[in-house]
């Protein structure tokens, strides 16, 4: 069902919402249909507010397609990007799973399709299956570690280090593109402005750092994306001062 196209504002076919979601990969078609029958779906346009602390309700979202950005406002009025979540990721206000977004918000980073579940649905449909529960625990634990690392980086690392470390992390999870410059690069679909928001710096600084990285042969710059050619090299620079 991965070939189905969903327009924002429309309702996707039920099982399309859950097909290919990582935490549900152990389930058969009948089991997914049972979950899909009770999981409302939402298609939202880029820039739409998905969640804010004012919502105040217990809800879990599963990203089917597109990306969602988790944000937090700092004491000095700046906006910090905590994470950019892609297909299969979970987020929301769900204390049952240890998810607390009362100080954060979420927006559609691009057009997205989301599955939406209540606390009762999470308890009866997801946590009741030990296979799914184990994958949820693993995924949420991994993201918590990533958020903690991002917060530490914001305090301890320079802007160039944060750009390198963030690109390396995103590239590790990105698909491999066609061979370029003798390498198969990982395509990170971010503009300079989006990457700047993600690492908490200016677009001008990000553009300069990306130019330096391209000159070193670590990345190639393309319209709307960065092709990472050397992930280990970026990890090294993320720990060193450029």
N, C-alpha and C positions, 0 to 999 in steps of 0.2 A: 504493500500500500504506500510505499515511500514515494511513489510517483504522483500522488494526488496533490493538486494545487488548491490552496485555500486562500480566498481573498479576505482581507480584514473586514470585520463586520458580519461575516457569514458563519454558519455553524458547520464544522467539519464532520465527516462521517465518524460515528462513535469509536470504532476500533482503530481508525487512523490515529486517534489521539494517543493510544498506548502502544501501537505497533513500533517495534525497534527501540523502545525506552529501555535503557540499560538495566534498571532495577527489576524489570519485569521479564527479562529474557528467559528465565527458567519456566515461565508459564506457558501453557498451551493456548490454542485459540479460544476454547470454551471458557477457560479461566479469565482470559483477557476480556472477553465479551461481558462476563459477569461484572467485572470492575467498570468497564466502559459504560455500562447501562446506568451507573450511579455516579459518574464523574462528568459534571458539566464541562463544556469546552468553550474557550474564548479565543477569538482571533483579534489581535490588537495591532494598531499601526505604530510605526516607529515614533518614539517620543511620548507615547501615552503613559500616564501614570497607572501602574498596575496595583501598587500597594503604598499606603502611607500610614503613619502611626494613628492618624485620625480614624482609620477604618475600625480599629479596635476589636475585630472579630478573629476567631480561630479559623484559619484557612491554610491549606497547603496547595502549592502550585507545582506542577511538573511541566517542564519545558519540553514541548514536542518538536518545535522547529523555531528557528530564529535565536536571538540572544536577548537576555535581560540583564540590566545593570543594577546592582545594589549600591545604594548611596547612603552617606551619613554626613550631616552638617557638623562642622567643627565649631569650637567656642568663638573663634575669630571670624566666623561667617563664611568660611570656605566650604566647598563641597568635596568630600573624599569618596572616591570610588573604592568600594570594598571588594567587589568581584564582578566579573562579567560571566554570566552563566549561559551555557549552550544546551543543546538537546540532551534530555535525560536528567538534567539537574533539578533538584528540589529546592524550594524556598518558600517563605511565608511565615506567618505567626502561628506556631504550633508548639505549645509548651510540652505536649505529649512527646514530641521528638527532640526537645531541647532547643527548638527554634524560637528565638526572641527577636522580633524586628520592631519593638516599640520605640527604638531610637533610630531606625533606618527606614528607607523607602526603596521602592523598586520601580524602574521604568523600562519600557520596551526600547532596547538599544537599536533594534531594527524590527520590521514586521514579525510578529510572533504568533504561535499557536500554543495555548496553555491548557492543561487539564486542571480542574479545580476540585478540591476535596474538602469536606468538613471533617471535624475531629472524629465524629462517629464513623465516617467512611474510612478514615485512616486506621482506626482501631479494628474495624471489622473486616476490611478488605486488604489492607497491607500488612499490618503487624500480626494478624492472625496466621499469616503464611511465613514460616521461619526462613524460607529462601529469600523472600522479599525483605523481611525485617533485617536480615544480615547485610544485604546490599545497601539498605538505607543507612544503617549504622556506619558502614564503611565509607559511603559517599559523604555523609555529613561530617564525619570525623576528619576526612581529608580536606574538606572545604574550610572547616574551622582552623586547621593548621595553616592553610593558605591565607586566610584573613588575618590571623595573628602575625604571620610573616610580613604581610603587606603593611600592617600598622607599625611593626618594628622598623621596616625599611623606611617608612615615612619620617621616622624620628632620627634614624642613624645613618642613612645613606644619602649621598648626593643625588641630584637630579639625573646626571648621566648614568650613575650606577643603577638607579631605579628603572630607567628606560631599558638598560641591558637585561636586568634581572626579569623584568616583566615580559619582554620579548621572548626571552628564553623559556619562561614558563608557558606562555601562550603557544609558542612554536612546538613545544613538546606534545601538546594536545591537538595541534592543527594537522590537517591532511597534507600529504606530500604532493607537491605540484609537479609539473613537467621539469625536465632537466634544463637548468639554466647555468651558464658560466661553468659548465663542467660538473655541476652538483645538482642533486635533487633537493630543492628547497621546500621549506614548510611555509605555506601561505597563511599569514596572519591578516585577516580582513579588518583593518583599522586605518582610518585616516590619521594624519599627523595630529589634528585637533583631538580626535578620540583617544589616541595614545597619550597625549598630554593630560587630558582629563583623568585617565586611568592612573597615571603615575603621580599626579598632583604637581604639575609644573606648567610652564607656558608653552604655547605652540612654537614660538621662536626657538626656545631652548631645545625642544624635541626635534625640530627640523635640523638644527645644527648637529645634534648628537647622531641623528640618523645619517646625515651626510658624512660624518666622520666614520661611522660604522660601514657605510658603503665603500668609502675609500680604503678601508682595511680589508675589504672582501668578505665581510661577515654577513652582509645583507644586500639585497637588491630592492630598490624602491620602485614601485609600480603604482598606478593610479588606484587609490582606495585600498591599498594593501602593502604590506612589507613581506618580502620573501626572505626568510631566514635561511642562510646557507651553512652557518656554523653555530649550532646550539651550544656545544661545550665552550667555544670561544666567548660567547655572550655570557655564559655563567661565570667564566673567569673574570671578565671585565665587570660584571655585576658585583664582584667581591673586591675588585681593585679600583683604584682611582685612575680615571682616564686622563 
